[in-house]
Amino acid sequence: MTNGQTAQPISGSFKTNDGLELRYVEAGTGAPLVLVHGWSHSAKLFDGQLAGLNDRYRVLALDLRGHGLSDKPGHGMRLSRMAKDVHEFLIALDLEGANVLGHGMGAAVLWSYWELFGPDRIAKLIFVDQSPFATANPTMTEHEMTLAGSNFDLKNLFSEVNGIAGVNGGAVTYALIRGMTSKDTPRAIVDSIVLQDFRLPRRQAAKLLYEWATQDWRDTIPRITVPSFVIGAKGSPVPFESQLWIRDQIKGARAEIFEADEGGSHFMFMENPKKFNDLIAEFIG
């Protein structure tokens, strides 16, 4: 496909080794760019990348197990199982030399992937606004918490988890997402994110939040050896200093930090898709 052409996304699915049907959407041709969404979200959030990058790449966005249109099992809400699902996805679609992007928890899924499979089928990695260690150990200094991106402690983590699993789980979810977007983000964008979040049952979402927030990846990140790009935002709850720390741990990695006044929230790829897509294209080449 030549520059300037676009393609309508098409839907597909594949079976995992434990029998689940996981859904994905794709558009375009060329080098594969695989998009892995964050906690409780879905492939739908990457509409701006499917539309904006399909003239250069084969863009594929996966609904992780339990999320979006994928099967809703009563098990497997673990990053390691989701990392295996991503590996099986690359194998099922015969994707070699893939450029893989993880947003939020999706980046942690890729860190788990690296521990399990190393660089198998991976050309380049892109990590978007994910804490190396989201829940602070009480012994950590304030500086250590900033570099680790620790925006939870044990008290507020359990409060969030129990709130999401409780009778007011919808309201708690909305407040959490609203706090991750820019103040002037249109209500329609916030509502679209939350609508996708509700596709994951709230009790499963609560379990997954705890699983994700209590993993410490600071010993894994320095072992990454493929070209890597880190994207953060000054308007995100994830301290941008933690994203620079990730960059500094991976030899040759680069980073970009969105300013708060340019859609620089946790969802910068939705709030400022043009800049985001241009950065991704520049990195992949």
N, C-alpha and C positions, 0 to 999 in steps of 0.2 A: 504494500500500500504506500503510495507516495504522500509527501507532506501536503496538508490541505484537505485530504480525504478523511471522511469520518465513517464510522460503522455503528449501527444500532447494536446495543448489547444483546447477547443471546444467553439463555440460561442452560445450565447443565447440572449433572450430579454424578457422584461416584459413591461406591460402597467402601466403608472402612473394614478392617479385619475383624471387628466385633459386630459387624452387620448393620451399621447405621448408614442412612443415606444423607450425605452432606451436599448442600446446594452451593452453586457458585454462578457468577455471571462473568462474561468476558466480552471484549470488543477489540478489534484491531488485529494486526499481524506484526511479526517481527520478533525481536528479543522479548522474552517473557518478563513481565513485571507483575509479581504476585502481591496482593494487598491483604494484610491480616488485621482485622479490626480489633478494637479494644474491648474492655469489660462490658458485657451486656449489650453491645452494639450489633451491627450487622454489616454485610457488604453494601447495603443501600446507602450508607454514609459516604461511600466512595464514588457516588454518581459524578462528582466533579472531576475525578481522575479518569474514570471510564470515558467520559466525554472529552476531556481535555488532553489526554495522552494517547488515545488510540490511533492517532495519525502517525505515531512513531513506534509504538510497542504493542505487543499482545498483552493487554491489561486484563488480569484475572483477579476477581475479588471473591473470597471464600467466606461463607457463613460457617463459623465454628460450631461444633456440636452444641445443641441446645439453643443456639442463637438463630435469629432470622428465620429462614424457611427450612433450615436443617432439622433433622429428627431431634426430638426432645427425650433423651434417655434419662433414666433415674440414676445414672452413674457417669463417671468420667469427667466430672467437673474439676479437672486437675490440669495444670500447665503441661506436665509431661505427656499426658494423654493427647492434649491438643497439639503438642509439638509432633507427636507421632502421626496425628491426623494430617498435619501439613506435609510431612514427609511422604505419607501415602498418597496425598493429593498430587505432589510433584511426580511421583512414580506413575500414578494412574493416567495422568495426562502426558506422560513422557516428556517432562520439562527438564532439560539440562541447562546448566549455566543460567539459572534464574536470578533475577534481581528481586529481592524479597523485602517488603516494607512491613513493619509492624507498628501500629499506633497504640499508645498506652500499653495495656496488658498484652496486646499483640507483640510488642517488642520483647516482653518477658517470655512469651511463647517462643520467640526466636532464640532467646538466650538458652532456653531449655532445649530447643532443637540443636543448638551448637554443642551442648553437653552430650546429647545422645548420638548425633550423627555427624558432628563436625561440619566441614564444608561440602558434604555430599550434595550435589546438584545445585550448589549456590555459587553465583558469580560475585554479587555485591549485596550488602545488607544496608537497610535504612531503618534507623530507630527514631521514633517520633514521640517525644515527651513522655518518657517512662522513667520512673524512679529506679535507681539501682537497688534500693532497699526502702520500701515505702513506710515501714513502721519502725519508729525509733526504739532502740534499746535504751533503757533509762540511764545506762552508763555513758552514752554518747555525749560529746560536747555539742554546743550549738553549731559550731563550724562543721563537725562531722555529720550532723543531721542535715545541714544544707547541702553538702556535697553528695550525701546519699539520697537526697530528694525525699527525706522522711517527712511526709505531711500527715501521718497518723502517729498517735501513741496508743498503747493498749486500751486505754479507757475510751478514747473517741472511736477507735476501730470497732470495738465491740458494740458501742452505741450505734454506729452506722450499720453494722451487720445485723443486729437485732431489729433495728428500725426497718430495714429493707425487708426482713423476713416477717415482720409483724403486720397487723391489720392496716396500718397506715403506710405500707410499703411503697405505694404509688406516689404519695406526697413526698416521702423521704427521697425517692429516686429523682423526682422532679427538682427538689432543692439541691441535690448533689450535682445534677447536670447543669442547672442554672449557674451554680458557682464555678463551673469550669468554662463558661462562655464569657465573652466580652459583655460589658454592661449595655452596649448599644446593639447587641445581637438581636435581630428581629425575633419576635415570639414564635414565628413560624418555623425558624430553624431549630430553636430549642424544642418545640413540640415534635418536630420530625425526629429528633434524636430520641426523645423519651418514648415515642410511639414504637420505635424499633426495640428499645430496651425492654418494653413490656412483652415482647415475643419470647424472652427468656423468663420462665416462671420465677417469681420473686424469691422463693426459698432457695432455688438453685442459684440465683444471682447472689444471694447472701453468702452461700457456701463458697462460691467462686471468688467473691471479693476477699474473704478471709484467706483463701488459698493464695491468691495473687499478692495480697498486701503483706504477707508474712515471709515471703521468699527474699533471700539476700543473694544478689547476683554479683557482688563486688569481686568475687574470686573467679567468676566465669568471664566477665567482660574483657579482662586483659589477655585472655587466651584466643580471642578472635583474630584471625589472620587474613581475612578477605577484605577488600576495600569497603569502607564503611562511612556512612554519612549520618550525623546526628542532628535532629531538628528540635528546638525548644521554643519557648515563648515567655516573654516577660509578664504577660497577663495571665499565665497559667498558675494553678495551685502548685504545680511541680516546679521547684526552684530551678531557674535556668542555669544556675551554677552547677547543678548536678549533671546537666547535659554537657557542659564543658568538661566536667570530670570524666564522663564517658569517653568523649573525644580524646582526651589526653591519655586514656588507658589503652587505646587501640592504635597501633603503629600506623601512621599515615592517614588516620581518619580526619575528616573535616566536620565542621559544625556550622549551623546557621541558627541564630536566635531572632525570632520575630519580635518586633517592638509591639507594645500594647496598643498603640494607635494604628497599627496596620493589620488588625484582626489577629493579633498575637495572643490567642487563648489556647487551651488544650485542643480545640477544634480548628486550628488555623487552616487546615486543608479544606474546610468548609467555608470559613469566613473570608479567606483570601486565596481561593483556588488558583488564580493565575500565577501569583508569585510562587506558591507551593509547587505547582506543576512545572514551572520554569526551572526551579531548583532541582527537582527530580530529574528532568531531562538533561540538565547540565552535568549532573553527577553520573548518570548512566552513560550518556554520550550517544 
